[in-house]
Amino acid sequence: MPLGSLRPSPLVEQATERLREQITQGEWPVGTRLPGENALAKALGVGRSTVREALRALAGAGLVRARQGSGVFVIATDPVDDWPARLRRAAVADVYEVRMMVETQAARLAARRRTDEDVAALESALAARAGAAAQDDAAFVDADIALHAAVVAAAGNPVLTDLFAEFAPVLREGLIGLVEVLGLRSHERNPGHDTHAALVAAIRRGDGAAAGDVLQEELERTLALLHGRPGA
């Protein structure tokens, strides 16, 4: 199967997909040395930098590996899912269990490390959550997640912050569905306000044990609802 020239944009994504097809469809079996960057660039009608980025993406997917002085070789024909892809496929309840472990510890750290700016951000996020009570379910869930993100940010650990950011899209989808299916806001437009206010207060006063306990209890209630939801 000839490679063929690519359309103008987006070149890296197209180059990656075209090379991936060659590998997954068996044109380049495991153990095959790929053509050099110049040859690939010419075949695809792109620059060497585009080819280089495409090969880097394929290496990240576990399909190829560069050998110093020898070139780039095919090492697998089935790509390995990256972390975001695995999260998107995971059951929401499974993601939530991990979220609970991450956030509970984050709340304890936040109580020890919070700065005045962190406290201000938490109080602002709490107010925004209350304000979103008058809006639709999606807006309310977004405000809720923003408050939890502020708690994680106050822990002062960039790895925790990045990890929560990876969870957020999956959580958002699952929580919006949960709120709608169970009608959680049909009688109370701002469910969990007292608990979230207690969480912010515990972090503000530096009480890590209380912050962790409050958040654990809140998340366990939601997790119980998720476990009772079909497909969760």
C-alpha positions as CSV (number, residue, x, y, z in Angstrom):
1,M,0.0,0.0,0.0
2,P,1.6,3.3,-1.1
3,L,1.9,6.0,1.5
4,G,0.7,8.9,-0.7
5,S,1.0,12.6,0.0
6,L,-0.9,14.2,2.8
7,R,-3.4,17.1,3.0
8,P,-2.0,20.4,4.4
9,S,-3.3,20.1,7.9
10,P,-2.9,18.7,10.5
11,L,0.2,17.1,9.2
12,V,1.6,15.4,12.3
13,E,-1.7,13.7,13.1
14,Q,-2.1,12.6,9.5
15,A,1.4,11.3,9.2
16,T,1.0,9.4,12.5
17,E,-2.2,7.8,11.3
18,R,-0.8,6.9,7.9
19,L,2.3,5.2,9.4
20,R,0.2,3.5,12.0
21,E,-2.0,2.0,9.2
22,Q,1.1,0.6,7.5
23,I,2.1,-1.1,10.8
24,T,-1.3,-2.3,12.0
25,Q,-2.3,-3.6,8.6
26,G,0.9,-5.7,8.3
27,E,2.7,-3.7,5.6
28,W,5.6,-3.4,8.0
29,P,5.7,-6.5,10.2
30,V,7.3,-6.7,13.7
31,G,11.1,-6.5,13.3
32,T,10.9,-4.4,10.1
33,R,13.2,-1.4,9.9
34,L,11.3,1.6,8.8
35,P,12.5,3.7,5.9
36,G,14.6,6.7,6.9
37,E,13.2,10.1,7.8
38,N,14.1,11.5,4.4
39,A,12.4,8.6,2.5
40,L,9.3,8.9,4.7
41,A,9.1,12.6,4.4
42,K,9.3,12.4,0.6
43,A,6.7,9.6,0.4
44,L,4.3,11.6,2.7
45,G,5.0,15.0,1.2
46,V,6.0,16.5,4.5
47,G,9.1,17.8,6.3
48,R,11.4,15.7,8.4
49,S,10.3,17.4,11.6
50,T,6.7,16.2,10.9
51,V,8.0,12.6,10.4
52,R,10.0,12.9,13.5
53,E,7.0,13.9,15.6
54,A,4.9,11.1,14.0
55,L,7.5,8.5,14.9
56,R,7.6,9.9,18.4
57,A,3.9,9.4,18.7
58,L,4.1,5.8,17.4
59,A,6.9,5.1,19.9
60,G,4.6,6.4,22.6
61,A,1.9,4.0,21.4
62,G,4.4,1.1,21.8
63,L,4.5,0.4,18.0
64,V,8.1,1.4,17.2
65,R,11.5,1.8,18.9
66,A,14.5,3.7,17.8
67,R,17.8,1.8,18.0
68,Q,20.9,4.0,18.2
69,G,22.8,4.0,15.0
70,S,20.4,1.4,13.4
71,G,17.1,3.2,12.7
72,V,13.5,2.8,13.8
73,F,12.1,-0.7,14.1
74,V,8.5,-2.0,14.4
75,I,8.1,-3.7,17.8
76,A,4.3,-4.3,17.9
77,T,1.3,-4.2,15.6
78,D,-1.3,-3.4,18.2
79,P,-1.0,0.1,19.8
80,V,-1.0,0.4,23.6
81,D,-3.7,2.7,24.9
82,D,-2.5,5.9,26.5
83,W,-3.8,6.9,29.9
84,P,-6.6,9.2,28.7
85,A,-7.9,6.5,26.4
86,R,-8.0,4.0,29.2
87,L,-9.8,6.4,31.4
88,R,-12.4,7.1,28.8
89,R,-13.1,3.3,28.5
90,A,-13.2,2.7,32.3
91,A,-16.4,2.4,34.3
92,V,-17.2,5.7,36.0
93,A,-17.4,4.0,39.4
94,D,-13.9,2.6,39.0
95,V,-12.6,6.0,38.1
96,Y,-14.5,7.5,41.1
97,E,-12.9,5.0,43.5
98,V,-9.4,6.2,42.5
99,R,-10.6,9.8,42.6
100,M,-11.7,9.3,46.2
101,M,-8.3,8.0,47.2
102,V,-6.5,10.9,45.4
103,E,-8.8,13.7,46.6
104,T,-9.0,12.5,50.2
105,Q,-5.2,12.7,50.5
106,A,-5.2,16.0,48.6
107,A,-7.6,17.5,51.1
108,R,-5.3,16.5,54.0
109,L,-2.3,18.0,52.2
110,A,-4.3,21.2,51.3
111,A,-5.1,21.8,55.0
112,R,-1.4,21.7,55.8
113,R,-0.1,23.7,52.8
114,R,-2.9,26.1,51.8
115,T,-1.9,29.7,51.2
116,D,-4.1,32.8,51.5
117,E,-4.5,32.7,47.7
118,D,-5.6,29.0,48.0
119,V,-8.2,29.8,50.6
120,A,-9.5,32.7,48.5
121,A,-9.8,30.4,45.5
122,L,-11.6,27.8,47.6
123,E,-14.1,30.3,48.9
124,S,-14.7,31.7,45.4
125,A,-15.2,28.2,44.0
126,L,-17.7,27.4,46.9
127,A,-19.6,30.6,46.1
128,A,-19.6,29.8,42.4
129,R,-21.0,26.3,43.2
130,A,-23.8,27.9,45.2
131,G,-24.4,30.3,42.3
132,A,-24.6,27.5,39.8
133,A,-27.5,26.0,41.7
134,A,-29.9,28.1,39.7
135,Q,-28.4,26.8,36.4
136,D,-28.8,23.5,34.6
137,D,-27.2,20.2,35.7
138,A,-24.2,20.5,33.5
139,A,-23.3,24.0,34.9
140,F,-23.8,22.8,38.4
141,V,-21.5,19.7,37.9
142,D,-18.9,22.0,36.3
143,A,-18.9,24.3,39.3
144,D,-18.7,21.3,41.7
145,I,-15.7,19.9,39.8
146,A,-14.1,23.3,39.8
147,L,-14.3,23.4,43.6
148,H,-12.7,20.0,43.9
149,A,-10.0,21.0,41.5
150,A,-9.3,24.0,43.8
151,V,-8.9,21.6,46.7
152,V,-6.4,19.5,44.8
153,A,-4.6,22.6,43.7
154,A,-4.2,23.8,47.3
155,A,-2.3,20.5,48.1
156,G,0.6,22.1,46.2
157,N,1.5,18.9,44.3
158,P,1.5,19.3,40.5
159,V,1.3,15.6,39.9
160,L,-2.0,15.4,41.9
161,T,-3.2,18.4,40.0
162,D,-2.4,16.8,36.6
163,L,-3.9,13.5,37.7
164,F,-7.2,15.2,38.7
165,A,-7.3,17.0,35.4
166,E,-7.1,13.6,33.6
167,F,-10.0,12.3,35.7
168,A,-12.2,15.4,35.3
169,P,-13.7,14.8,31.8
170,V,-14.8,11.2,32.7
171,L,-16.1,12.4,36.1
172,R,-18.1,15.2,34.4
173,E,-19.8,12.9,32.0
174,G,-20.6,10.4,34.7
175,L,-21.9,12.9,37.2
176,I,-24.1,14.8,34.8
177,G,-25.7,11.5,33.9
178,L,-26.1,10.6,37.6
179,V,-27.7,13.9,38.5
180,E,-30.1,13.6,35.5
181,V,-31.0,9.9,35.9
182,L,-31.6,10.0,39.6
183,G,-33.1,13.5,39.7
184,L,-30.7,14.5,42.5
185,R,-31.5,18.2,42.1
186,S,-35.3,17.9,41.7
187,H,-35.9,18.7,45.4
188,E,-32.6,20.4,46.3
189,R,-30.9,22.6,43.8
190,N,-27.6,22.8,45.7
191,P,-27.1,19.3,47.1
192,G,-24.0,18.8,49.3
193,H,-23.6,22.5,50.0
194,D,-23.1,22.1,53.8
195,T,-20.6,19.3,53.3
196,H,-18.6,21.3,50.8
197,A,-18.7,24.4,53.1
198,A,-17.4,22.2,55.9
199,L,-14.6,21.0,53.7
200,V,-13.5,24.5,52.8
201,A,-13.7,25.5,56.5
202,A,-11.5,22.6,57.5
203,I,-8.9,23.4,55.0
204,R,-9.0,27.1,56.0
205,R,-8.3,26.3,59.6
206,G,-5.6,23.7,58.8
207,D,-7.5,20.7,60.1
208,G,-6.3,17.9,57.7
209,A,-8.1,15.1,59.5
210,A,-11.4,16.8,59.3
211,A,-10.9,17.8,55.7
212,G,-10.1,14.2,54.7
213,D,-13.0,12.8,56.7
214,V,-15.6,15.3,55.3
215,L,-14.5,14.6,51.7
216,Q,-14.3,10.9,52.2
217,E,-17.9,10.8,53.5
218,E,-19.1,13.0,50.7
219,L,-17.4,11.0,47.9
220,E,-18.5,7.7,49.5
221,R,-22.1,8.8,49.2
222,T,-21.8,9.6,45.5
223,L,-19.9,6.4,44.9
224,A,-22.7,4.4,46.5
225,L,-25.1,6.1,44.0
226,L,-22.8,5.3,41.1
227,H,-22.6,1.6,42.1
228,G,-26.4,1.5,42.1
229,R,-26.6,3.0,38.6
230,P,-26.8,0.6,35.6
231,G,-23.7,0.7,33.5
232,A,-21.6,2.4,36.2
